[in-house]
């Protein structure tokens, strides 16, 4: 019997390697696919004016029907877009460290971070590393691997995708109520950007979605708490298998 497909979509500025700890836990139970998003890693660059719909369309080409979709940060917005517009591809939806319907203050904050990246990419990278890892027990090797991944990005593609991340929640926000698959929204208790409030906001917007907040955890759930994330994902999927 073939294993159920599970698709992992990473965050902005990262690549598929961020999923390695989670893959190590789940690979024996699922057929895991972790593509690089357009404009990231080994994927082709993206053009000026790229939209969330553009990213989702490219990703849809490699997603098998009825896959369990797990999106992290920007990847969560892509996953939500697919659940809305390509529901035949999605068996369950897990939004990890996802923003949702940013307030004016929240949107201004992320646009400020985008402006810093446009002026000084090195300063932006350092700020991201501090925001994601300060005070955590993530292994130094992973912190440095993440820093190297950010530094290796094509600058133009990164900034174009960062703008999608900064604005894409407004694109999917009005349609979240159309998502009909079993869904989970999960984030870290101490995530300063994809906050617990946003996770509860997302769970309230998607019919039947459950919310989970992982204690004493910041933004990089796939690296900081892969065991807790794997347990939440398998619980969601298992509930559907046994329903």
C-alpha positions in Angstrom: 0.0 0.0 0.0 1.5 3.4 -1.0 2.1 6.0 1.7 -0.2 9.1 1.7 1.5 12.2 0.1 2.6 15.0 2.3 3.8 18.3 0.8 5.9 20.7 2.8 6.1 24.4 1.7 8.8 26.5 3.3 9.0 30.2 4.3 10.3 33.2 2.6 14.0 33.3 2.1 14.4 29.7 3.1 14.5 26.4 1.1 13.4 22.8 1.4 16.2 22.0 3.9 14.3 23.7 6.7 12.1 20.6 6.7 14.9 18.1 7.3 14.1 17.5 11.0 10.4 17.1 10.3 11.0 14.8 7.3 13.2 12.6 9.5 10.2 12.0 11.8 7.5 11.6 9.1 9.2 9.9 6.2 8.4 6.4 7.4 4.7 7.1 7.4 4.3 9.5 4.4 5.5 10.1 0.9 7.2 13.4 1.6 7.6 16.1 -1.1 9.4 19.3 -0.1 9.9 21.5 -3.2 11.7 24.8 -3.2 9.2 27.6 -3.7 9.7 29.8 -6.9 12.5 32.3 -6.4 14.1 30.1 -3.7 16.8 27.5 -3.5 17.2 25.6 -6.8 13.9 26.9 -8.2 13.9 29.5 -11.0 13.8 33.2 -10.1 10.6 35.2 -10.1 9.7 38.2 -12.1 8.9 41.7 -10.9 5.2 41.9 -9.8 5.0 38.2 -8.9 1.8 37.5 -6.9 0.7 34.8 -4.4 -1.4 33.4 -7.2 1.7 33.0 -9.3 3.6 31.2 -6.6 0.6 28.9 -6.0 0.2 28.1 -9.7 3.8 27.0 -9.9 3.6 24.9 -6.8 0.3 23.3 -7.9 2.2 21.7 -10.8 4.1 19.4 -8.4 1.4 18.7 -5.8 -0.4 15.3 -6.2 -4.1 15.1 -5.8 -5.4 14.7 -2.2 -2.1 15.6 -0.6 -1.7 16.6 3.0 -0.4 20.2 2.7 1.8 21.8 5.3 2.8 25.4 4.7 5.2 27.4 6.9 5.0 31.3 6.9 4.9 32.3 3.2 4.4 28.6 2.4 1.2 28.7 4.6 -0.2 31.5 2.4 0.6 29.5 -0.7 -1.1 26.4 0.9 -4.2 28.4 1.8 -4.4 29.7 -1.7 -4.3 26.2 -3.1 -6.9 25.0 -0.6 -9.2 27.8 -1.8 -8.6 27.6 -5.5 -7.4 24.0 -6.1 -9.3 22.1 -3.4 -8.9 18.8 -5.4 -5.2 18.9 -4.5 -5.7 19.2 -0.7 -6.7 16.5 1.7 -5.8 18.4 4.9 -4.3 21.9 5.5 -1.8 22.7 8.2 -0.7 26.4 8.4 2.5 26.7 10.4 3.5 30.1 11.9 1.1 31.8 9.5 0.0 35.4 9.4 -3.7 36.1 8.9 -5.6 39.2 8.0 -3.0 41.6 9.4 -4.1 44.7 11.2 -2.9 48.1 10.0 -0.2 48.0 12.7 0.8 44.5 11.8 1.0 45.3 8.1 3.0 48.4 8.8 5.5 46.4 10.8 6.1 43.8 8.0 6.4 46.6 5.4 9.0 48.2 7.6 11.0 45.0 7.6 10.7 44.8 3.8 12.0 48.3 3.5 15.0 47.4 5.7 15.7 44.4 3.4 15.5 46.7 0.3 18.0 49.1 1.8 20.4 46.6 3.5 20.0 42.9 3.0 22.7 42.0 5.4 21.0 44.0 8.2 17.7 42.3 7.3 19.3 38.8 7.5 20.8 39.6 10.9 17.5 40.9 12.2 15.7 37.8 11.0 18.1 35.4 12.6 17.8 37.3 15.9 14.0 37.4 15.7 13.7 33.7 14.9 16.4 32.2 17.2 17.2 34.5 20.1 16.7 32.7 23.4 15.9 29.3 21.7 17.7 26.0 22.0 18.0 25.5 18.3 21.4 24.0 17.5 24.0 26.6 16.4 24.6 24.5 13.3 21.0 25.1 12.2 21.2 28.8 13.0 24.3 29.1 10.7 22.7 27.0 8.0 19.7 29.2 8.0 21.9 32.3 7.9 23.7 30.8 4.9 20.5 30.0 3.1 19.3 33.6 3.5 22.6 35.0 2.3 22.6 32.7 -0.8 19.3 34.0 -2.1 19.0 35.9 -5.4 18.4 39.4 -4.0 15.8 40.4 -6.5 13.7 37.2 -6.2 13.9 37.3 -2.5 12.6 40.9 -2.3 9.8 40.1 -4.7 8.8 37.1 -2.7 9.1 39.0 0.5 6.6 41.6 -0.8 4.2 38.6 -1.6 4.6 37.5 2.0 4.0 41.1 3.3 0.8 41.5 1.3 -0.5 38.0 0.4 -2.7 37.6 3.5 -4.9 40.3 2.1 -5.3 38.2 -1.1 -6.4 35.1 0.7 -8.0 36.6 3.7 -11.5 37.3 2.3 -11.7 33.7 1.0 -10.6 31.7 3.9 -14.2 30.7 4.7 -14.2 28.8 1.4 -11.7 26.3 2.7 -13.5 23.0 3.3 -10.8 20.6 4.1 -9.8 19.6 7.7 -7.4 22.3 8.9 -4.9 23.1 11.6 -3.3 26.5 12.5 -0.3 26.2 14.7 2.4 28.7 15.9 4.8 29.3 18.7 3.7 31.1 21.9 6.6 33.5 21.6 6.4 34.1 17.8 6.6 37.9 17.4 5.4 38.0 13.8 3.0 35.1 13.2 1.5 35.5 16.7 -0.8 33.3 18.6 -3.5 36.0 18.0 -3.1 35.5 14.3 -3.3 31.7 14.7 -6.6 32.0 16.5 -7.7 34.5 13.9 -6.9 32.0 11.2 -8.7 29.2 13.0 -11.8 31.4 13.4 -11.7 32.2 9.7 -11.5 28.7 8.3 -14.5 26.5 9.1 -13.7 23.8 11.6 -10.1 24.7 11.8 -8.4 23.9 15.1 -5.7 26.2 16.7 -2.7 25.1 18.6 0.0 27.2 20.3 3.3 25.5 21.2 4.6 26.8 24.5 8.0 28.5 24.8 8.6 28.5 21.0 9.4 31.3 18.5 8.9 31.4 14.8 11.0 28.5 13.5 8.7 25.7 14.6 10.1 23.2 12.0 13.6 23.6 13.5 12.8 24.4 17.1 10.0 21.9 17.8 9.8 19.4 15.0 8.5 16.7 17.3 5.5 18.8 18.5 4.8 19.9 14.9 4.9 16.2 13.7 2.5 15.2 16.5 0.1 17.9 15.6 0.2 17.1 11.9 -0.3 13.3 12.4 -3.1 14.0 14.8 -5.0 16.0 12.2 -4.4 13.4 9.5 -5.1 10.5 11.8 -8.4 12.0 12.8 -9.4 12.1 9.1 -8.2 8.6 8.4 -10.3 7.2 11.3 -13.3 9.5 10.8 
